[in-house]
Amino acid sequence: MTFMSPGQVVWFEIGTSDPPAVTGFYGPLLGWSFEVDPDSSIDGRTYTRILAPGVPWPMGAIQQGDTGGEAINLSILSADVRADVDRLTALGATVVLPATPVGDVTVFARLTDPRGNLFSLFSRSTSQRFEERIAGTEEHTRQAAFTPAPGAMAGFEIGTTDAAATTGFYSAAFGWRFEKSEAIGGVPCLDVYGPGGTTAAGLAQPTT
């Protein structure tokens, strides 16, 4: 199982109606730099890649939307986005955006889990351009799993008021494994491991 195998979290997106406000905040705070991806822009809205300091490969992106809502979602690699959308809706997920091709680069979809957490699926492409991009992302993901650089994505958390429902969904959906961890601030937590044990994450269960 590699760092870029289906079921791995390998990307994140910040959804916003005001990309300059997001870049203006996170750039000085974390040293991020940004580059607009013209190939991935949809309906004239920008898609801006995020790079951590000193890292030549993007780790995430800012997706411009027009709803006024701000959201962060994790992107999970899929072997077949359309098939996984059908499989995950049967497990209780809700489709926000159906499987959508982006040129010859990828196919992606957005969903929410049964507790309302937003996430995305995307598939690898056989195009040379995509493989060149993904090779850099894979190397970044490999490095971040062991020695995350300052400002780089080093892990993620899923908040839920129903740990059993959330762990049950992600275990069935992507083969994630959950192990009890130390409480943080009195909040019960679980460590989350993806396929091959490579995903660094946590699940917090607030009491309210």
Steps between C-alpha positions, in 0.01 A plus 500: 500500500656832391449857616281558194277194530119521498365589843785736587446866583746673267360852453285761669289787373388825658169611351439874507322781318801727560834337402706819560380507863615140546839546335547827690442321831682169455792636296651714778384264776649175366730617224284344230541603137233470234461442128177509300441180302335600169433137407290432809291818513126437466247747354747787531561440870863467597667190635818605682764245599661529846872442556672473837829688556788337313281224353480500118178296484152619593327336797153648456299774335257785548174440313305815421125460544203733478286377789657719766572194715852426618605136533806276514481152355739207468563336164526122491648306211257272318559227242159574345318815612164415341494151651608632840228768499239225456665284766531782754145628455386147582699536824320825587706770327327789321615629161582873491658497153475188278795346321640776278787474250759779484645471150745213484629574848262325739143411599378625835186511716402662830293331768413525867525210739194394708590761765532785249880519464603607149753298301603449138597209280734524205654248263837478335527564129715317249607828339872581520425849629301364795758234580773764512294708744399207717861377527589820682194479722583138587854592604367788712246267666773245572724759663219661698401166652836475675659845516238767431647836411380812683186622331436166325196280549596249768163354599129565524213460742139396460259630763187301579236461770454134400836323486343162425318632194806684372748217553256252352458708185869567433602144585254364245566778249880505490634232731612749764597364841431678830688459827430663836725794577554737790225753562576858398353764727266240644368406154523125418715442190593221262805467277415435136707283265435468129580205271847376583498700824628817334229756576578732793170619640272519797132478583361712783167435669371820667249460780262756345 
